[in-house]
C-alpha cells in the first residue's frame, strides 16, 4: 500500500501490516500491549501513524516484519 499521508485508517493500517481481516486486526492486533495507540481525529476517526506501525512491526517475529517489507 502506498500513501502520502502518515496517518492510516483502521482499514489502511490492517492492510499495511498485511492483515486481510479488518475485524481481526481491530479485535486481536490493535488491542495488544505495546501496539501503537491510535489518534482520534474529529472525535470519531481513528488513525495510526505509519512510523509507529513500522516500529511495532520491527519488534515482531520475522513473519510479520516481512509483510511490511522489512
Backbone atoms as SQL, in Angstrom:
CREATE TABLE atoms (id INTEGER PRIMARY KEY, chain TEXT, resi INTEGER, resn TEXT, atom TEXT, x REAL, y REAL, z REAL);
INSERT INTO atoms VALUES
  (1, 'A', 1, 'UNK', 'N', 0.842, -1.182, 0.000),
  (2, 'A', 1, 'UNK', 'CA', 0.000, 0.000, 0.000),
  (3, 'A', 1, 'UNK', 'C', 0.879, 1.233, 0.000),
  (4, 'A', 2, 'UNK', 'N', 0.629, 2.139, -0.897),
  (5, 'A', 2, 'UNK', 'CA', 1.384, 3.377, -0.978),
  (6, 'A', 2, 'UNK', 'C', 0.464, 4.531, -0.647),
  (7, 'A', 3, 'UNK', 'N', 0.920, 5.370, 0.249),
  (8, 'A', 3, 'UNK', 'CA', 0.130, 6.521, 0.628),
  (9, 'A', 3, 'UNK', 'C', 1.050, 7.659, 1.003),
  (10, 'A', 4, 'UNK', 'N', 0.609, 8.884, 0.786),
  (11, 'A', 4, 'UNK', 'CA', 1.416, 10.042, 1.121),
  (12, 'A', 4, 'UNK', 'C', 1.182, 10.501, 2.553),
  (13, 'A', 5, 'UNK', 'N', 0.065, 10.145, 3.131),
  (14, 'A', 5, 'UNK', 'CA', -0.244, 10.571, 4.481),
  (15, 'A', 5, 'UNK', 'C', 0.399, 9.627, 5.491),
  (16, 'A', 6, 'UNK', 'N', 0.922, 10.190, 6.587),
  (17, 'A', 6, 'UNK', 'CA', 1.487, 9.311, 7.607),
  (18, 'A', 6, 'UNK', 'C', 0.416, 8.692, 8.505),
  (19, 'A', 7, 'UNK', 'N', -0.813, 9.177, 8.429),
  (20, 'A', 7, 'UNK', 'CA', -1.898, 8.685, 9.279),
  (21, 'A', 7, 'UNK', 'C', -2.778, 7.723, 8.501),
  (22, 'A', 8, 'UNK', 'N', -2.919, 6.497, 9.024),
  (23, 'A', 8, 'UNK', 'CA', -3.675, 5.456, 8.337),
  (24, 'A', 8, 'UNK', 'C', -4.947, 5.102, 9.100),
  (25, 'A', 9, 'UNK', 'N', -6.035, 4.935, 8.362),
  (26, 'A', 9, 'UNK', 'CA', -7.300, 4.490, 8.948),
  (27, 'A', 9, 'UNK', 'C', -7.147, 3.060, 9.436),
  (28, 'A', 10, 'UNK', 'N', -8.139, 2.569, 10.129),
  (29, 'A', 10, 'UNK', 'CA', -8.114, 1.180, 10.604),
  (30, 'A', 10, 'UNK', 'C', -7.959, 0.227, 9.430),
  (31, 'A', 11, 'UNK', 'N', -8.722, 0.455, 8.389),
  (32, 'A', 11, 'UNK', 'CA', -8.659, -0.420, 7.206),
  (33, 'A', 11, 'UNK', 'C', -7.282, -0.345, 6.546),
  (34, 'A', 12, 'UNK', 'N', -6.753, 0.864, 6.419),
  (35, 'A', 12, 'UNK', 'CA', -5.446, 1.041, 5.787),
  (36, 'A', 12, 'UNK', 'C', -4.326, 0.464, 6.654),
  (37, 'A', 13, 'UNK', 'N', -4.427, 0.633, 7.972),
  (38, 'A', 13, 'UNK', 'CA', -3.408, 0.090, 8.875),
  (39, 'A', 13, 'UNK', 'C', -3.397, -1.433, 8.818),
  (40, 'A', 14, 'UNK', 'N', -4.578, -2.044, 8.807),
  (41, 'A', 14, 'UNK', 'CA', -4.659, -3.500, 8.707),
  (42, 'A', 14, 'UNK', 'C', -4.010, -3.986, 7.416),
  (43, 'A', 15, 'UNK', 'N', -4.347, -3.357, 6.312),
  (44, 'A', 15, 'UNK', 'CA', -3.775, -3.744, 5.021),
  (45, 'A', 15, 'UNK', 'C', -2.269, -3.489, 4.993),
  (46, 'A', 16, 'UNK', 'N', -1.837, -2.375, 5.534),
  (47, 'A', 16, 'UNK', 'CA', -0.422, -2.010, 5.564),
  (48, 'A', 16, 'UNK', 'C', 0.401, -3.070, 6.286),
  (49, 'A', 17, 'UNK', 'N', -0.163, -3.614, 7.369),
  (50, 'A', 17, 'UNK', 'CA', 0.539, -4.637, 8.141),
  (51, 'A', 17, 'UNK', 'C', 0.315, -6.043, 7.593),
  (52, 'A', 18, 'UNK', 'N', -0.500, -6.157, 6.544),
  (53, 'A', 18, 'UNK', 'CA', -0.688, -7.439, 5.882),
  (54, 'A', 18, 'UNK', 'C', -1.852, -8.270, 6.383),
  (55, 'A', 19, 'UNK', 'N', -2.759, -7.658, 7.122),
  (56, 'A', 19, 'UNK', 'CA', -3.931, -8.379, 7.622),
  (57, 'A', 19, 'UNK', 'C', -5.098, -8.183, 6.662),
  (58, 'A', 20, 'UNK', 'N', -5.642, -9.273, 6.175),
  (59, 'A', 20, 'UNK', 'CA', -6.782, -9.197, 5.258),
  (60, 'A', 20, 'UNK', 'C', -8.071, -8.861, 5.992),
  (61, 'A', 21, 'UNK', 'N', -8.174, -9.291, 7.240),
  (62, 'A', 21, 'UNK', 'CA', -9.384, -9.072, 8.008),
  (63, 'A', 21, 'UNK', 'C', -9.234, -7.852, 8.909),
  (64, 'A', 22, 'UNK', 'N', -10.017, -6.836, 8.627),
  (65, 'A', 22, 'UNK', 'CA', -10.012, -5.633, 9.462),
  (66, 'A', 22, 'UNK', 'C', -10.523, -5.981, 10.855),
  (67, 'A', 23, 'UNK', 'N', -11.506, -6.851, 10.912),
  (68, 'A', 23, 'UNK', 'CA', -12.055, -7.246, 12.209),
  (69, 'A', 23, 'UNK', 'C', -10.979, -7.919, 13.067),
  (70, 'A', 24, 'UNK', 'N', -10.211, -8.829, 12.480),
  (71, 'A', 24, 'UNK', 'CA', -9.132, -9.497, 13.205),
  (72, 'A', 24, 'UNK', 'C', -8.117, -8.471, 13.693),
  (73, 'A', 25, 'UNK', 'N', -7.740, -7.563, 12.818),
  (74, 'A', 25, 'UNK', 'CA', -6.793, -6.512, 13.187),
  (75, 'A', 25, 'UNK', 'C', -7.333, -5.708, 14.370),
  (76, 'A', 26, 'UNK', 'N', -8.566, -5.277, 14.281),
  (77, 'A', 26, 'UNK', 'CA', -9.175, -4.438, 15.316),
  (78, 'A', 26, 'UNK', 'C', -9.320, -5.170, 16.645),
  (79, 'A', 27, 'UNK', 'N', -9.751, -6.443, 16.596),
  (80, 'A', 27, 'UNK', 'CA', -10.066, -7.174, 17.821),
  (81, 'A', 27, 'UNK', 'C', -8.888, -7.944, 18.425),
  (82, 'A', 28, 'UNK', 'N', -7.896, -8.294, 17.616),
  (83, 'A', 28, 'UNK', 'CA', -6.790, -9.120, 18.120),
  (84, 'A', 28, 'UNK', 'C', -5.432, -8.415, 18.105),
  (85, 'A', 29, 'UNK', 'N', -5.190, -7.584, 17.130),
  (86, 'A', 29, 'UNK', 'CA', -3.873, -6.969, 16.980),
  (87, 'A', 29, 'UNK', 'C', -3.799, -5.596, 17.652),
  (88, 'A', 30, 'UNK', 'N', -4.731, -4.731, 17.318),
  (89, 'A', 30, 'UNK', 'CA', -4.689, -3.345, 17.800),
  (90, 'A', 30, 'UNK', 'C', -4.861, -3.223, 19.312),
  (91, 'A', 31, 'UNK', 'N', -5.322, -4.270, 19.960),
  (92, 'A', 31, 'UNK', 'CA', -5.527, -4.231, 21.411),
  (93, 'A', 31, 'UNK', 'C', -4.365, -4.842, 22.195),
  (94, 'A', 32, 'UNK', 'N', -3.365, -5.331, 21.502),
  (95, 'A', 32, 'UNK', 'CA', -2.233, -5.963, 22.172),
  (96, 'A', 32, 'UNK', 'C', -1.408, -4.931, 22.933),
  (97, 'A', 33, 'UNK', 'N', -0.869, -5.334, 24.094),
  (98, 'A', 33, 'UNK', 'CA', 0.037, -4.435, 24.804),
  (99, 'A', 33, 'UNK', 'C', 1.226, -4.097, 23.911),
  (100, 'A', 34, 'UNK', 'N', 1.604, -2.851, 23.882),
  (101, 'A', 34, 'UNK', 'CA', 2.735, -2.422, 23.070),
  (102, 'A', 34, 'UNK', 'C', 2.371, -1.994, 21.663),
  (103, 'A', 35, 'UNK', 'N', 1.122, -2.258, 21.255),
  (104, 'A', 35, 'UNK', 'CA', 0.710, -1.808, 19.926),
  (105, 'A', 35, 'UNK', 'C', 0.491, -0.297, 19.989),
  (106, 'A', 36, 'UNK', 'N', 0.861, 0.424, 18.939),
  (107, 'A', 36, 'UNK', 'CA', 0.698, 1.884, 18.958),
  (108, 'A', 36, 'UNK', 'C', -0.738, 2.310, 19.270),
  (109, 'A', 37, 'UNK', 'N', -0.837, 3.360, 20.039),
  (110, 'A', 37, 'UNK', 'CA', -2.142, 3.914, 20.388),
  (111, 'A', 37, 'UNK', 'C', -2.589, 4.825, 19.250),
  (112, 'A', 38, 'UNK', 'N', -3.795, 4.626, 18.740),
  (113, 'A', 38, 'UNK', 'CA', -4.248, 5.477, 17.637),
  (114, 'A', 38, 'UNK', 'C', -4.616, 6.874, 18.131),
  (115, 'A', 39, 'UNK', 'N', -4.660, 7.776, 17.190),
  (116, 'A', 39, 'UNK', 'CA', -5.098, 9.145, 17.473),
  (117, 'A', 39, 'UNK', 'C', -6.533, 9.277, 16.963),
  (118, 'A', 40, 'UNK', 'N', -7.339, 9.981, 17.706),
  (119, 'A', 40, 'UNK', 'CA', -8.726, 10.200, 17.321),
  (120, 'A', 40, 'UNK', 'C', -8.837, 11.570, 16.646),
  (121, 'A', 41, 'UNK', 'N', -9.213, 11.574, 15.381),
  (122, 'A', 41, 'UNK', 'CA', -9.371, 12.811, 14.614),
  (123, 'A', 41, 'UNK', 'C', -10.847, 13.177, 14.561),
  (124, 'A', 42, 'UNK', 'N', -11.145, 14.424, 14.747),
  (125, 'A', 42, 'UNK', 'CA', -12.510, 14.947, 14.669),
  (126, 'A', 42, 'UNK', 'C', -13.466, 14.185, 15.587),
  (127, 'A', 43, 'UNK', 'N', -12.910, 13.632, 16.663),
  (128, 'A', 43, 'UNK', 'CA', -13.747, 12.956, 17.636),
  (129, 'A', 43, 'UNK', 'C', -14.296, 11.609, 17.236),
  (130, 'A', 44, 'UNK', 'N', -13.990, 11.127, 16.023),
  (131, 'A', 44, 'UNK', 'CA', -14.561, 9.843, 15.612),
  (132, 'A', 44, 'UNK', 'C', -13.702, 9.027, 14.660),
  (133, 'A', 45, 'UNK', 'N', -12.715, 9.616, 14.049),
  (134, 'A', 45, 'UNK', 'CA', -11.906, 8.933, 13.053),
  (135, 'A', 45, 'UNK', 'C', -10.586, 8.457, 13.668),
  (136, 'A', 46, 'UNK', 'N', -10.441, 7.153, 13.841),
  (137, 'A', 46, 'UNK', 'CA', -9.242, 6.569, 14.426),
  (138, 'A', 46, 'UNK', 'C', -8.167, 6.427, 13.361),
  (139, 'A', 47, 'UNK', 'N', -6.953, 6.904, 13.684),
  (140, 'A', 47, 'UNK', 'CA', -5.824, 6.813, 12.743),
  (141, 'A', 47, 'UNK', 'C', -4.560, 6.386, 13.475),
  (142, 'A', 48, 'UNK', 'N', -3.757, 5.565, 12.795),
  (143, 'A', 48, 'UNK', 'CA', -2.454, 5.150, 13.306),
  (144, 'A', 48, 'UNK', 'C', -1.367, 5.817, 12.483),
  (145, 'A', 49, 'UNK', 'N', -0.281, 6.196, 13.147),
  (146, 'A', 49, 'UNK', 'CA', 0.833, 6.805, 12.440),
  (147, 'A', 49, 'UNK', 'C', 1.694, 5.693, 11.828),
  (148, 'A', 50, 'UNK', 'N', 1.980, 5.842, 10.544),
  (149, 'A', 50, 'UNK', 'CA', 2.702, 4.806, 9.804),
  (150, 'A', 50, 'UNK', 'C', 4.052, 4.475, 10.452),
  (151, 'A', 51, 'UNK', 'N', 4.803, 5.477, 10.904),
  (152, 'A', 51, 'UNK', 'CA', 6.114, 5.217, 11.504),
  (153, 'A', 51, 'UNK', 'C', 5.982, 4.407, 12.794),
  (154, 'A', 52, 'UNK', 'N', 4.926, 4.635, 13.549),
  (155, 'A', 52, 'UNK', 'CA', 4.711, 3.855, 14.773),
  (156, 'A', 52, 'UNK', 'C', 4.361, 2.406, 14.431),
  (157, 'A', 53, 'UNK', 'N', 3.600, 2.216, 13.355),
  (158, 'A', 53, 'UNK', 'CA', 3.289, 0.852, 12.911),
  (159, 'A', 53, 'UNK', 'C', 4.554, 0.143, 12.448),
  (160, 'A', 54, 'UNK', 'N', 5.413, 0.862, 11.726),
  (161, 'A', 54, 'UNK', 'CA', 6.681, 0.280, 11.275),
  (162, 'A', 54, 'UNK', 'C', 7.534, -0.147, 12.463),
  (163, 'A', 55, 'UNK', 'N', 7.626, 0.718, 13.468),
  (164, 'A', 55, 'UNK', 'CA', 8.431, 0.409, 14.652),
  (165, 'A', 55, 'UNK', 'C', 7.869, -0.816, 15.372),
  (166, 'A', 56, 'UNK', 'N', 6.545, -0.902, 15.481),
  (167, 'A', 56, 'UNK', 'CA', 5.918, -2.053, 16.122),
  (168, 'A', 56, 'UNK', 'C', 6.219, -3.319, 15.319),
  (169, 'A', 57, 'UNK', 'N', 6.069, -3.241, 14.006),
  (170, 'A', 57, 'UNK', 'CA', 6.286, -4.410, 13.145),
  (171, 'A', 57, 'UNK', 'C', 7.725, -4.911, 13.248),
  (172, 'A', 58, 'UNK', 'N', 8.668, -4.009, 13.388),
  (173, 'A', 58, 'UNK', 'CA', 10.072, -4.406, 13.502),
  (174, 'A', 58, 'UNK', 'C', 10.338, -5.189, 14.780),
  (175, 'A', 59, 'UNK', 'N', 9.538, -4.979, 15.797),
  (176, 'A', 59, 'UNK', 'CA', 9.703, -5.693, 17.065),
  (177, 'A', 59, 'UNK', 'C', 9.002, -7.050, 17.069),
  (178, 'A', 60, 'UNK', 'N', 8.282, -7.359, 16.013),
  (179, 'A', 60, 'UNK', 'CA', 7.515, -8.610, 15.931),
  (180, 'A', 60, 'UNK', 'C', 8.354, -9.699, 15.275),
  (181, 'A', 61, 'UNK', 'N', 7.883, -10.945, 15.384),
  (182, 'A', 61, 'UNK', 'CA', 8.594, -12.048, 14.721),
  (183, 'A', 61, 'UNK', 'C', 8.791, -11.770, 13.231),
  (184, 'A', 62, 'UNK', 'N', 9.800, -12.391, 12.659),
  (185, 'A', 62, 'UNK', 'CA', 10.172, -12.158, 11.261),
  (186, 'A', 62, 'UNK', 'C', 9.017, -12.252, 10.289),
  (187, 'A', 63, 'UNK', 'N', 8.083, -13.152, 10.513),
  (188, 'A', 63, 'UNK', 'CA', 6.980, -13.348, 9.578),
  (189, 'A', 63, 'UNK', 'C', 6.184, -12.054, 9.381),
  (190, 'A', 64, 'UNK', 'N', 5.885, -11.335, 10.463),
  (191, 'A', 64, 'UNK', 'CA', 5.142, -10.087, 10.350),
  (192, 'A', 64, 'UNK', 'C', 6.007, -9.011, 9.720),
  (193, 'A', 65, 'UNK', 'N', 7.263, -8.928, 10.097),
  (194, 'A', 65, 'UNK', 'CA', 8.147, -7.909, 9.544),
  (195, 'A', 65, 'UNK', 'C', 8.257, -8.041, 8.033),
  (196, 'A', 66, 'UNK', 'N', 8.213, -9.270, 7.528),
  (197, 'A', 66, 'UNK', 'CA', 8.283, -9.486, 6.093),
  (198, 'A', 66, 'UNK', 'C', 7.036, -8.989, 5.396),
  (199, 'A', 67, 'UNK', 'N', 5.883, -8.995, 6.076),
  (200, 'A', 67, 'UNK', 'CA', 4.643, -8.498, 5.480),
  (201, 'A', 67, 'UNK', 'C', 4.742, -7.008, 5.173),
  (202, 'A', 68, 'UNK', 'N', 5.474, -6.270, 6.011),
  (203, 'A', 68, 'UNK', 'CA', 5.577, -4.826, 5.847),
  (204, 'A', 68, 'UNK', 'C', 6.742, -4.500, 4.915),
  (205, 'A', 69, 'UNK', 'N', 7.495, -5.486, 4.526),
  (206, 'A', 69, 'UNK', 'CA', 8.565, -5.259, 3.572),
  (207, 'A', 69, 'UNK', 'C', 9.908, -5.009, 4.213),
  (208, 'A', 70, 'UNK', 'N', 10.063, -5.331, 5.466),
  (209, 'A', 70, 'UNK', 'CA', 11.353, -5.152, 6.150),
  (210, 'A', 70, 'UNK', 'C', 12.220, -6.364, 5.961);
